[in-house]
């Protein structure tokens, strides 16, 4: 016959496993989204003139946000 402590330990192990699995899935999702944002940023800034290298370039944040929104709507 199992004691109450062993049942509680088993339940806690299951809860810890579920939380760890959820954490890993969330981490993969955030990495995926970060890569998508970086790809959009790189595509926008890929066509920099050679004369403007070294100069600060202002990023149009609204258009980046629109690109991210449009990219997520494609799915």
PyMOL CGO cylinders between C-alpha atoms (Angstrom):
from pymol import cmd
from pymol.cgo import CYLINDER

trace = [
    CYLINDER, 0.00, 0.00, 0.00, 1.38, 3.38, -0.97, 0.3, 1, 1, 1, 1, 1, 1,
    CYLINDER, 1.38, 3.38, -0.97, 1.72, 6.03, 1.63, 0.3, 1, 1, 1, 1, 1, 1,
    CYLINDER, 1.72, 6.03, 1.63, 0.25, 9.48, 1.23, 0.3, 1, 1, 1, 1, 1, 1,
    CYLINDER, 0.25, 9.48, 1.23, 3.73, 10.96, 0.83, 0.3, 1, 1, 1, 1, 1, 1,
    CYLINDER, 3.73, 10.96, 0.83, 4.52, 8.76, -2.16, 0.3, 1, 1, 1, 1, 1, 1,
    CYLINDER, 4.52, 8.76, -2.16, 1.27, 9.75, -3.92, 0.3, 1, 1, 1, 1, 1, 1,
    CYLINDER, 1.27, 9.75, -3.92, 2.00, 13.44, -3.32, 0.3, 1, 1, 1, 1, 1, 1,
    CYLINDER, 2.00, 13.44, -3.32, 5.54, 12.97, -4.63, 0.3, 1, 1, 1, 1, 1, 1,
    CYLINDER, 5.54, 12.97, -4.63, 4.20, 11.32, -7.80, 0.3, 1, 1, 1, 1, 1, 1,
    CYLINDER, 4.20, 11.32, -7.80, 1.67, 14.08, -8.37, 0.3, 1, 1, 1, 1, 1, 1,
    CYLINDER, 1.67, 14.08, -8.37, 4.35, 16.74, -7.88, 0.3, 1, 1, 1, 1, 1, 1,
    CYLINDER, 4.35, 16.74, -7.88, 6.59, 14.96, -10.40, 0.3, 1, 1, 1, 1, 1, 1,
    CYLINDER, 6.59, 14.96, -10.40, 3.80, 15.03, -12.98, 0.3, 1, 1, 1, 1, 1, 1,
    CYLINDER, 3.80, 15.03, -12.98, 3.13, 18.73, -12.34, 0.3, 1, 1, 1, 1, 1, 1,
    CYLINDER, 3.13, 18.73, -12.34, 6.85, 19.58, -12.63, 0.3, 1, 1, 1, 1, 1, 1,
    CYLINDER, 6.85, 19.58, -12.63, 7.07, 17.63, -15.89, 0.3, 1, 1, 1, 1, 1, 1,
    CYLINDER, 7.07, 17.63, -15.89, 4.06, 19.48, -17.37, 0.3, 1, 1, 1, 1, 1, 1,
    CYLINDER, 4.06, 19.48, -17.37, 5.46, 22.87, -16.34, 0.3, 1, 1, 1, 1, 1, 1,
    CYLINDER, 5.46, 22.87, -16.34, 8.89, 22.02, -17.77, 0.3, 1, 1, 1, 1, 1, 1,
    CYLINDER, 8.89, 22.02, -17.77, 7.35, 20.89, -21.04, 0.3, 1, 1, 1, 1, 1, 1,
    CYLINDER, 7.35, 20.89, -21.04, 5.26, 24.08, -21.27, 0.3, 1, 1, 1, 1, 1, 1,
    CYLINDER, 5.26, 24.08, -21.27, 8.38, 26.15, -20.61, 0.3, 1, 1, 1, 1, 1, 1,
    CYLINDER, 8.38, 26.15, -20.61, 10.28, 24.46, -23.42, 0.3, 1, 1, 1, 1, 1, 1,
    CYLINDER, 10.28, 24.46, -23.42, 7.39, 24.92, -25.85, 0.3, 1, 1, 1, 1, 1, 1,
    CYLINDER, 7.39, 24.92, -25.85, 7.13, 28.61, -24.93, 0.3, 1, 1, 1, 1, 1, 1,
    CYLINDER, 7.13, 28.61, -24.93, 10.88, 29.04, -25.37, 0.3, 1, 1, 1, 1, 1, 1,
    CYLINDER, 10.88, 29.04, -25.37, 10.76, 27.47, -28.85, 0.3, 1, 1, 1, 1, 1, 1,
    CYLINDER, 10.76, 27.47, -28.85, 7.82, 29.71, -29.79, 0.3, 1, 1, 1, 1, 1, 1,
    CYLINDER, 7.82, 29.71, -29.79, 9.68, 32.83, -28.66, 0.3, 1, 1, 1, 1, 1, 1,
    CYLINDER, 9.68, 32.83, -28.66, 12.81, 31.81, -30.57, 0.3, 1, 1, 1, 1, 1, 1,
    CYLINDER, 12.81, 31.81, -30.57, 10.69, 31.24, -33.69, 0.3, 1, 1, 1, 1, 1, 1,
    CYLINDER, 10.69, 31.24, -33.69, 9.05, 34.67, -33.40, 0.3, 1, 1, 1, 1, 1, 1,
    CYLINDER, 9.05, 34.67, -33.40, 12.41, 36.34, -32.75, 0.3, 1, 1, 1, 1, 1, 1,
    CYLINDER, 12.41, 36.34, -32.75, 13.89, 34.78, -35.87, 0.3, 1, 1, 1, 1, 1, 1,
    CYLINDER, 13.89, 34.78, -35.87, 10.91, 36.02, -37.92, 0.3, 1, 1, 1, 1, 1, 1,
    CYLINDER, 10.91, 36.02, -37.92, 11.38, 39.57, -36.62, 0.3, 1, 1, 1, 1, 1, 1,
    CYLINDER, 11.38, 39.57, -36.62, 15.12, 39.44, -37.33, 0.3, 1, 1, 1, 1, 1, 1,
    CYLINDER, 15.12, 39.44, -37.33, 14.49, 38.22, -40.87, 0.3, 1, 1, 1, 1, 1, 1,
    CYLINDER, 14.49, 38.22, -40.87, 12.12, 41.10, -41.52, 0.3, 1, 1, 1, 1, 1, 1,
    CYLINDER, 12.12, 41.10, -41.52, 14.65, 43.58, -40.12, 0.3, 1, 1, 1, 1, 1, 1,
    CYLINDER, 14.65, 43.58, -40.12, 17.47, 42.12, -42.20, 0.3, 1, 1, 1, 1, 1, 1,
    CYLINDER, 17.47, 42.12, -42.20, 15.36, 42.18, -45.39, 0.3, 1, 1, 1, 1, 1, 1,
    CYLINDER, 15.36, 42.18, -45.39, 14.45, 45.83, -44.80, 0.3, 1, 1, 1, 1, 1, 1,
    CYLINDER, 14.45, 45.83, -44.80, 18.04, 46.88, -44.17, 0.3, 1, 1, 1, 1, 1, 1,
    CYLINDER, 18.04, 46.88, -44.17, 19.66, 44.65, -46.79, 0.3, 1, 1, 1, 1, 1, 1,
    CYLINDER, 19.66, 44.65, -46.79, 19.47, 47.28, -49.52, 0.3, 1, 1, 1, 1, 1, 1,
    CYLINDER, 19.47, 47.28, -49.52, 21.69, 49.85, -47.80, 0.3, 1, 1, 1, 1, 1, 1,
    CYLINDER, 21.69, 49.85, -47.80, 23.74, 52.00, -50.15, 0.3, 1, 1, 1, 1, 1, 1,
    CYLINDER, 23.74, 52.00, -50.15, 27.48, 51.57, -49.81, 0.3, 1, 1, 1, 1, 1, 1,
    CYLINDER, 27.48, 51.57, -49.81, 27.78, 55.33, -49.28, 0.3, 1, 1, 1, 1, 1, 1,
    CYLINDER, 27.78, 55.33, -49.28, 25.56, 55.24, -46.24, 0.3, 1, 1, 1, 1, 1, 1,
    CYLINDER, 25.56, 55.24, -46.24, 27.62, 52.61, -44.41, 0.3, 1, 1, 1, 1, 1, 1,
    CYLINDER, 27.62, 52.61, -44.41, 28.73, 54.04, -41.11, 0.3, 1, 1, 1, 1, 1, 1,
    CYLINDER, 28.73, 54.04, -41.11, 25.91, 56.57, -41.00, 0.3, 1, 1, 1, 1, 1, 1,
    CYLINDER, 25.91, 56.57, -41.00, 23.07, 56.02, -38.61, 0.3, 1, 1, 1, 1, 1, 1,
    CYLINDER, 23.07, 56.02, -38.61, 19.92, 54.90, -40.32, 0.3, 1, 1, 1, 1, 1, 1,
    CYLINDER, 19.92, 54.90, -40.32, 16.55, 55.56, -38.77, 0.3, 1, 1, 1, 1, 1, 1,
    CYLINDER, 16.55, 55.56, -38.77, 14.30, 52.52, -38.70, 0.3, 1, 1, 1, 1, 1, 1,
    CYLINDER, 14.30, 52.52, -38.70, 10.65, 52.97, -39.58, 0.3, 1, 1, 1, 1, 1, 1,
    CYLINDER, 10.65, 52.97, -39.58, 9.14, 51.06, -36.65, 0.3, 1, 1, 1, 1, 1, 1,
    CYLINDER, 9.14, 51.06, -36.65, 5.57, 51.35, -37.93, 0.3, 1, 1, 1, 1, 1, 1,
    CYLINDER, 5.57, 51.35, -37.93, 6.38, 49.62, -41.20, 0.3, 1, 1, 1, 1, 1, 1,
    CYLINDER, 6.38, 49.62, -41.20, 8.26, 46.88, -39.32, 0.3, 1, 1, 1, 1, 1, 1,
    CYLINDER, 8.26, 46.88, -39.32, 5.22, 46.37, -37.10, 0.3, 1, 1, 1, 1, 1, 1,
    CYLINDER, 5.22, 46.37, -37.10, 2.97, 46.23, -40.17, 0.3, 1, 1, 1, 1, 1, 1,
    CYLINDER, 2.97, 46.23, -40.17, 5.27, 43.64, -41.78, 0.3, 1, 1, 1, 1, 1, 1,
    CYLINDER, 5.27, 43.64, -41.78, 5.18, 41.50, -38.65, 0.3, 1, 1, 1, 1, 1, 1,
    CYLINDER, 5.18, 41.50, -38.65, 1.38, 41.75, -38.50, 0.3, 1, 1, 1, 1, 1, 1,
    CYLINDER, 1.38, 41.75, -38.50, 1.06, 40.91, -42.19, 0.3, 1, 1, 1, 1, 1, 1,
    CYLINDER, 1.06, 40.91, -42.19, 3.43, 37.97, -41.81, 0.3, 1, 1, 1, 1, 1, 1,
    CYLINDER, 3.43, 37.97, -41.81, 1.41, 36.50, -38.97, 0.3, 1, 1, 1, 1, 1, 1,
    CYLINDER, 1.41, 36.50, -38.97, -1.84, 36.95, -40.90, 0.3, 1, 1, 1, 1, 1, 1,
    CYLINDER, -1.84, 36.95, -40.90, -0.48, 34.82, -43.75, 0.3, 1, 1, 1, 1, 1, 1,
    CYLINDER, -0.48, 34.82, -43.75, -0.80, 31.66, -41.67, 0.3, 1, 1, 1, 1, 1, 1,
]
cmd.load_cgo(trace, "trace")
